[in-house]
Amino acid sequence: MSAHVWATASTKGGAGKTTLIAILAGEIVRLGGTVALIDGDPNTPLLNWVNRSDLAKRIPVIVDTDPEGSELQSNIEKASGQAEFILLDTEGTENARSALAVQLADLVLIPMQYSALDHDEATKVRTFLTKLETRTGRARPNVIVPTRVPAAIKSRTQKGIGEQLTAQGFPVLDPPVLEKDAYRQIFSEGCLLQDLPPAPALTSAHQNAQALLQGLAKIYGAAHAA
């Protein structure tokens, strides 16, 4: 069976793509699955993350160096020989590789913070996917993934943008990626969430990570069962 390819898509930096991938990778490993990452960001944040420790022994990272996308398909094929899941992180700019990534993906994740700028960029990605479906006759399953969302009461901005997403008919993952210090800590220590020392504050982060993967797996399964 070929690997399941999930790709993030956002033409804006800081939307939360890399954090989302790290959370999902950790949860897949926790459940006994295998995952490989393709790092398409020139700053190589995923490669830097796994190289802070021995994490690369558990999660291989392939760096995709060509923004034109000439290496992407072969890198996906290479990763398919190493893992059941491939998580593909693209840079926060609009280029040929980012466009190709969503064409090759089985599921497109569109991370966005609840801000007007992120909402505009998420809308651009959705518009591109709609045009791509019209041109190719193939729908790419996709979902908006809100990121860095406070666990407290929703702000007026969050409510307003949430209403816009509903009006636009965009699928939105529930739960979102909550704002958690643990998600920053895994990058500073080069580890997975489950590798952090037990602490009361970690409980909600673990619950959020589990719910994120479960929610995406449900969307993915439904899309590919149709």
C-alpha positions in Angstrom: 0.0 0.0 0.0 1.3 3.5 -0.9 1.9 6.0 1.9 -0.7 8.5 2.9 0.5 12.0 1.8 -0.8 15.0 3.8 0.5 18.4 2.8 0.2 21.8 4.5 -0.7 24.8 2.3 -0.4 28.4 3.1 1.2 31.2 1.1 1.8 33.1 4.4 4.6 32.5 6.9 3.7 32.1 10.5 0.3 30.3 9.9 1.4 27.3 12.0 2.3 24.7 9.3 5.4 23.4 10.9 4.0 23.2 14.4 0.9 21.3 13.0 3.2 18.8 11.3 5.3 18.2 14.4 2.2 17.6 16.5 0.7 15.1 14.0 4.1 13.3 13.5 4.4 12.8 17.3 0.9 11.5 17.6 1.3 9.0 14.7 4.5 7.7 16.3 2.8 7.5 19.7 0.1 5.2 18.2 2.7 2.9 16.7 2.7 4.3 13.1 5.6 5.3 11.0 6.0 8.8 9.5 8.4 10.6 7.3 8.6 14.4 6.8 9.4 16.4 3.7 10.8 19.8 4.5 10.2 22.3 1.7 11.1 25.4 3.8 14.5 26.9 2.9 15.0 27.5 6.7 14.6 23.7 7.2 12.7 24.0 10.5 11.7 20.3 10.6 15.3 19.1 9.9 16.6 21.5 12.6 14.0 20.1 15.0 14.9 16.4 14.6 18.6 17.2 14.6 18.5 18.8 18.1 18.5 15.3 19.5 18.3 11.7 18.1 14.7 12.2 16.9 15.9 11.7 13.3 16.3 8.0 14.2 12.5 7.8 14.7 11.3 10.4 12.1 13.3 10.7 8.9 13.3 14.1 7.2 13.9 14.6 3.5 14.8 18.2 2.5 13.3 19.3 -0.8 15.6 22.0 -2.1 14.0 23.1 -5.4 11.2 25.7 -5.2 10.2 24.8 -8.7 9.2 21.3 -7.5 11.4 19.2 -9.7 12.4 16.9 -6.9 9.1 16.7 -5.0 7.6 13.6 -6.6 10.8 11.6 -6.3 11.2 12.7 -2.7 7.6 11.6 -2.0 8.4 8.2 -3.6 11.6 7.9 -1.5 9.6 8.7 1.7 7.0 6.2 0.8 9.6 3.5 1.2 10.2 4.6 4.8 6.9 5.3 6.3 3.1 4.8 6.2 2.5 8.6 6.5 4.2 11.4 4.7 3.7 14.9 6.1 4.8 17.6 3.7 5.7 21.1 4.9 6.0 23.9 2.3 7.4 27.4 2.7 5.2 30.3 3.4 5.4 31.7 -0.2 3.6 31.1 -3.4 5.7 29.0 -5.8 5.6 26.0 -8.1 6.5 23.5 -5.4 3.7 24.6 -3.1 1.2 24.3 -6.0 2.6 20.8 -6.9 2.4 19.7 -3.3 -1.4 20.1 -3.1 -1.8 18.3 -6.4 0.2 15.3 -5.1 -1.4 15.2 -1.6 -4.2 12.9 -0.4 -5.2 15.5 2.1 -4.5 19.2 2.2 -4.2 21.0 5.5 -4.7 24.7 5.5 -3.4 26.2 8.7 -4.5 29.7 9.7 -4.6 31.8 12.8 -7.8 33.8 13.5 -6.6 37.0 11.8 -7.8 38.8 8.7 -4.4 38.2 6.9 -4.5 34.5 7.6 -8.1 34.3 6.5 -7.3 36.0 3.2 -4.5 33.5 2.5 -6.6 30.5 3.4 -9.3 31.8 1.0 -6.6 32.0 -1.7 -5.6 28.4 -1.1 -9.2 27.3 -1.3 -9.8 29.2 -4.5 -6.7 27.6 -6.0 -8.0 24.1 -5.0 -11.4 24.8 -6.6 -9.7 25.9 -9.8 -7.5 22.8 -9.7 -10.5 20.5 -9.3 -12.2 22.2 -12.3 -9.1 21.8 -14.4 -8.2 18.2 -13.5 -11.6 16.7 -12.5 -10.2 15.5 -9.2 -11.2 17.0 -5.9 -8.4 17.3 -3.3 -9.8 16.7 0.2 -8.9 19.7 2.3 -9.7 21.3 5.6 -9.0 24.6 7.4 -7.0 24.0 10.6 -7.1 26.9 13.0 -3.8 27.3 14.9 -2.6 29.0 18.1 -6.1 29.3 19.4 -6.5 30.4 23.0 -8.3 27.9 25.2 -10.2 30.7 26.9 -13.3 32.6 25.7 -13.4 33.3 21.9 -12.4 36.8 21.0 -14.5 39.0 18.8 -12.1 38.5 15.9 -12.2 34.8 16.2 -16.0 34.8 16.3 -16.2 37.0 13.3 -13.8 35.0 11.1 -15.4 31.8 12.2 -18.7 33.2 10.9 -17.1 34.1 7.6 -15.6 30.6 7.2 -19.1 29.1 7.8 -20.7 31.5 5.3 -18.0 30.5 2.8 -18.8 26.9 3.3 -15.2 26.1 4.2 -14.6 22.8 6.2 -13.0 23.7 9.5 -11.3 21.2 11.8 -12.7 21.0 15.3 -10.8 21.0 17.6 -8.2 23.6 16.5 -4.5 23.6 17.4 -4.6 25.3 20.9 -2.0 27.7 22.1 0.2 25.5 24.2 3.7 26.2 25.6 4.4 22.4 25.2 4.2 22.8 21.4 7.0 25.4 21.6 9.0 23.2 24.0 9.2 20.2 21.6 11.1 22.4 19.1 13.5 23.8 21.7 14.3 20.3 23.0 14.1 18.3 19.7 11.6 15.8 21.0 8.0 14.6 20.7 5.2 15.7 23.0 5.2 12.3 24.7 9.0 12.7 25.4 8.5 15.7 27.7 8.6 15.1 31.4 5.1 14.4 32.9 3.5 17.6 34.1 -0.1 18.6 34.9 0.0 21.2 32.2 0.8 18.6 29.5 -2.5 16.8 29.9 -4.5 19.2 27.8 -1.7 19.3 25.1 -1.8 15.5 24.8 -5.6 15.6 24.6 -5.5 18.3 21.9 -2.9 16.4 19.9 -5.0 13.2 20.1 -8.2 15.0 19.0 -6.4 16.7 16.1 -5.2 13.5 14.6 -8.6 11.8 15.2 -10.4 14.6 13.6 -8.2 14.6 10.5 -8.3 10.8 10.2 -12.1 11.0 10.2 -12.1 13.6 7.5 -9.5 11.7 5.5 -11.3 8.4 5.8 -14.6 9.9 4.8 -13.1 11.6 1.7 -11.4 8.5 0.5 -14.3 6.2 1.2 -16.6 8.2 -1.1 
